[in-house]
Amino acid sequence: MDTLILMILMDVILLQVLGSVASIKAGETSHSGYDYWKWKAVFFLSDYGSCVIMFSMYSSIISLREAHETDGSAARDLEKLRLFVLAAFGYVFFTRVIVVFGLAPLVVDKWPWMIDAAKETGNLVFCMVMFYMYRPLEKHVVGVEELGL
């Protein structure tokens, strides 16, 4: 893939890590203190900043679709990029929208641990999908017989 796309993907991952750290720090501080609102703002800015960057990735997908017709490796890059964008959007949507705004108000009084369990399950599934998608593949070793020597 292009180095610019790799740099953008690294920025998205760093923003997601920063958002996770800010979420943890906000959860450990008092809700009435200045630090809580500061970390909450860092969480929202990093989270929505990564979403904006992910939306800009669609321009890369469009340019890869145009190059797909001429280059075979562009097809693999396009598929990996498309699957990464889909997985990242699914992760952000599940952990930020469904869990925080959908599940949390329903179970916060009775089962507060369920919110953390749902977030961590989403993290586990996302990491497993990413590790599976970008796993090292076996290299094809060319034997002497195949070379005709």
Order of alpha helices (4+ residues) and beta strands (2+ residues): alpha-alpha-alpha-alpha-alpha-alpha
